């Protein structure tokens, strides 16, 4: 067992030493340095986990690593696109009801997008589970791998953070988004309160 592990580790070390710089250059040609570093790290994590799948013949490992790096970059771009889409949907929800601005006002969307962007990704996820997925605390906790009570604490913190960011906005917000952030809202039904 020890001998197999050593051979595996040695093969990975050799793969990393031989191909790290070319994979990094590949990623840098496609994205900014921080995202490139993340993609390279993820690429070699995949290579470690799937080391038996990495081709052994000379000249075949690098294209395999490029393919993995490309998929990592595409996955990261999709994730960023989803975050932007959530911000836009949140702005549309906000401008749809209770706002003094016309529905769809670009300034309204911009304000919400800026507030959303200032949230930590974990806060965005907690809020998205509450708003768009309409999950109970227990269900959302399962998605995040935490208890329902821990989810409620995170949701309260995320709402407070969103409220702070919206308060920094030039125009006061009284809308479904403000309710999301814990501001003035209509009374919830007992069923809604029990499920959150």
Beta strands, then each sheet from edge to edge (+ up, - down):
end
